[in-house]
Amino acid sequence: MLLGAAIEKYSELIHLGRVSVPEDVAGFVSYLASRDSDYMTGQSVMIDGGIQFS
């Protein structure tokens, strides 16, 4: 399967309708590195666009 075809196939499984880009993760990493996250403990955060596999 060519890369473009794979991206199109998996984009259909993602509720937001697209695959992720580095900026999707970078914003959350920036939050974790900031003082705004001082009171956050022990969380699992999924940055997956709402993908569902069946």
PyMOL commands that set and color helices and strands:
alter all, ss='L'
color gray80, all
select helices_A, chain A and resi 3-11+22-33+35-37
alter helices_A, ss='H'
color red, helices_A
deselect
rebuild
show_as cartoon
